[in-house]
Amino acid sequence: MPSREPQREQNRERVPPARRTGLRQRLAELRGPAVPPQPLDARALAALAANPGCKRRAILDGAGVNKAALASALGSPSAFGQSQFAFMRGNAFEARVKADGGAELLRLVHEKLDAGAVPPTAGAVPDLSAVGPEGRTARTALALREATEAGIWTLLDHPLLALDVAGSPAFLEPDAVVVHPDGSWTVVEIKSFPMLDGSADAAKVGAAARQAAVYVLALERVAARLAATPEVRHTVLLVCPKDFSNLPTASAVDVRKQRSVTRRQLDRLTRIEDIADLLPEGTCFSPDLPTADLTAAVESVPATYAPECLSACELAFHCRDHSRAEGAVTSLGRSLRAELGGLTTITDVLSAARGETGDPTDPAVAALRRAAQLRAEALGHTTC
């Protein structure tokens, strides 16, 4: 069955310029006329993919709203971010991995992803410096084309890629991209969390995979513009410290699933006018607005809060407070929410467990009542 991906790309390109201009103007009004847009990066796009059902995050990120400033204005400042110590440790580890022209990094790529290729002895490291993000993006595309044609191991250190998001370019900077002798491209993610006995924290690996998937999508856009489209590998290289040392080790991570989810979410972002059209007239998310007006504006957009948001979104504390106040089951976790079916609030769950409401034939209701019965029997035995 032929792929529909090229057709989707053609449809995206056929969006009338007037419609795109109208969308940008609408997003600027939502952000606030005097508020500059907050550029999207790979972390933000990866977080979108981690919570694709949250319309609030979609519209705020699509409009370029500074969510950290928004959270502070709402009275729920965010603790989201990386500590200065972790930032410095990460930079030191990355410098070690890329030392000597990236010899160790190329060795790891060869060992983990392309053992059949000629071993890298002295890979090329092209200069990617240029003026402005547009200049760096163009220089990166040129370096990728030249490296593909040369057919030698090439390390692109902090290349700059562009990805269209809601009609505007988002500039993305992966840690590295390696061009193989066969002309294929690999994304390299360098993280400072350790790999213990060959494995790392699953949540952190998942976040790194989602971030790498964004880079893979951006690289595919670059590859599609070349005469002979090179292969962008869907298996990326994750480089981390080995055990408790500062020595690098690596693992191959397949990001096909994350790439598909991210692509669908970006397609959804290109249609955020559908979300914007449902908002009340005059809605604005400018942090300069009175708190009451700003709260009303934020609450006019549905959110899908889950505990995972605490590590990925600046508005997580605000959304958590409102989710708890409403008694939403999602505040306890997505897995629990999925198990409870149509029971969306804690009040509904407790009522169903007590036998006051709910369909007895519903598996979730039956399980809750059985659990309540077992609890009552256990407490009864304890008091005897």
Number of C-alpha atoms within 10 A of each C-alpha: 3 5 7 8 9 11 10 12 12 10 10 13 11 9 12 10 11 9 12 16 12 13 20 18 14 16 25 20 18 23 26 20 13 9 17 12 17 15 17 21 15 20 17 17 22 27 20 24 26 20 21 18 15 16 20 20 24 24 23 21 24 27 28 19 26 21 21 19 17 26 21 15 18 20 12 18 18 19 15 16 11 8 10 9 9 12 11 12 16 18 15 13 20 21 12 16 24 18 12 11 16 22 16 17 27 24 16 23 26 18 15 14 19 15 12 8 13 13 16 20 10 14 18 17 16 17 12 19 15 13 9 8 16 15 14 19 23 17 21 24 22 15 21 28 20 14 25 22 14 15 14 18 25 28 27 24 21 15 23 26 25 23 23 14 18 23 20 15 14 18 20 22 16 21 19 20 24 25 28 26 20 17 23 18 26 24 24 25 21 23 21 20 19 21 22 13 8 12 14 17 11 9 10 12 17 16 18 19 25 27 25 30 30 27 29 25 20 20 24 17 17 23 20 14 11 13 8 11 15 21 16 22 17 21 21 27 26 21 25 28 23 20 17 10 10 16 13 22 18 22 20 16 17 16 22 17 13 22 23 15 20 24 17 13 21 23 17 18 22 19 16 20 21 12 16 19 10 10 15 11 8 9 18 21 24 22 21 12 16 11 14 9 15 20 18 13 19 19 13 14 19 13 19 19 30 21 15 16 19 17 12 19 23 24 25 23 21 20 24 22 14 15 20 16 10 13 16 22 23 21 24 17 14 15 10 12 18 13 11 18 12 14 20 15 19 17 14 19 21 17 17 22 21 16 16 10 13 18 12 13 8 13 13 20 26 17 15 20 20 14 13 17 14 12 12 12 11 11 11 10 9 8 6 5
